[in-house]
Amino acid sequence: MARQTRYPSEFKSETVALVKSSGRSIADVARSLGVSDRTLWYWVSEDRKSAERAEDPSSLNADDAAELKRLRKENAQQREDMEILRKAAAYFAKETLR
């Protein structure tokens, strides 16, 4: 398996800027700099996502969206449980009055 290399953030941002400004393909820029084209594609993709988030700060990232979905499901289950308990309490209240 290939060894993973950490690149400085300045290098990443300059490389992404080069891809944006040069009009060259990601693979071409990656080859010329000795970076994996998949790595450079990921950097460009993350830059695009961060630019979209900057334009619309109310948008959710994938982790937040997944958590929101989980919390909504949990909330619905708790509402259902509360409704069942409310009905059970009403039933048993009627039974004790007889």
C-alpha positions as CSV (number, residue, x, y, z in Angstrom):
1,M,0.0,0.0,0.0
2,A,1.3,3.5,-0.8
3,R,2.5,5.8,1.9
4,Q,0.2,8.7,2.6
5,T,1.9,12.1,2.5
6,R,0.8,15.2,4.3
7,Y,0.9,18.3,2.2
8,P,1.0,21.8,3.7
9,S,-2.3,23.8,3.5
10,E,-0.5,26.5,1.5
11,F,0.6,23.9,-1.1
12,K,-3.0,22.6,-1.3
13,S,-4.5,26.0,-1.8
14,E,-1.9,27.1,-4.3
15,T,-2.4,23.9,-6.3
16,V,-6.2,24.3,-6.3
17,A,-5.7,27.9,-7.4
18,L,-3.5,26.7,-10.2
19,V,-6.1,24.3,-11.4
20,K,-8.8,27.0,-11.4
21,S,-6.7,29.7,-13.1
22,S,-4.7,27.7,-15.6
23,G,-7.4,25.9,-17.5
24,R,-5.4,22.7,-17.4
25,S,-6.9,19.5,-16.4
26,I,-6.6,18.1,-12.8
27,A,-4.6,15.1,-14.1
28,D,-2.2,17.4,-16.0
29,V,-1.6,19.7,-13.0
30,A,-1.2,16.6,-10.7
31,R,1.4,15.0,-13.0
32,S,3.4,18.2,-13.2
33,L,3.5,18.6,-9.4
34,G,3.9,15.0,-8.5
35,V,0.6,14.7,-6.7
36,S,-1.9,11.9,-7.2
37,D,-4.7,13.1,-9.5
38,R,-7.3,11.6,-7.0
39,T,-5.8,13.7,-4.2
40,L,-5.9,16.8,-6.3
41,W,-9.4,16.1,-7.4
42,Y,-10.4,15.7,-3.7
43,W,-8.8,19.1,-2.9
44,V,-10.6,20.8,-5.8
45,S,-13.9,19.2,-4.7
46,E,-13.5,20.3,-1.1
47,D,-12.7,23.8,-2.3
48,R,-15.9,23.9,-4.3
49,K,-17.9,22.6,-1.4
50,S,-16.4,25.2,1.0
51,A,-17.2,28.0,-1.6
52,E,-20.8,26.8,-1.8
53,R,-21.0,26.8,2.0
54,A,-19.6,30.3,2.1
55,E,-22.3,31.4,-0.3
56,D,-25.1,29.7,1.7
57,P,-24.1,29.4,5.3
58,S,-27.4,27.8,6.2
59,S,-26.6,24.7,4.2
60,L,-25.7,21.5,6.1
61,N,-22.7,19.4,5.5
62,A,-23.1,15.6,5.3
63,D,-22.4,14.9,9.0
64,D,-25.0,17.6,10.1
65,A,-27.6,16.2,7.6
66,A,-27.1,12.7,8.9
67,E,-27.4,13.8,12.5
68,L,-30.5,15.8,11.7
69,K,-32.1,12.8,10.1
70,R,-31.3,10.6,13.1
71,L,-32.7,13.2,15.5
72,R,-35.9,13.6,13.6
73,K,-36.4,9.8,13.6
74,E,-35.7,9.7,17.3
75,N,-38.1,12.6,17.9
76,A,-40.9,10.8,16.0
77,Q,-40.3,7.7,18.0
78,Q,-40.5,9.6,21.3
79,R,-43.7,11.3,20.2
80,E,-45.2,7.9,19.4
81,D,-44.1,6.6,22.8
82,M,-45.6,9.6,24.6
83,E,-48.9,9.1,22.8
84,I,-49.1,5.5,23.8
85,L,-48.3,6.4,27.4
86,R,-50.9,9.1,27.4
87,K,-53.6,6.7,26.1
88,A,-52.5,4.1,28.7
89,A,-52.7,6.6,31.5
90,A,-56.2,7.6,30.4
91,Y,-57.3,4.0,30.2
92,F,-56.0,3.1,33.6
93,A,-57.5,6.3,35.1
94,K,-60.9,5.2,33.9
95,E,-60.4,1.7,35.3
96,T,-59.5,2.9,38.8
97,L,-62.7,5.0,38.9
98,R,-65.0,2.0,38.4
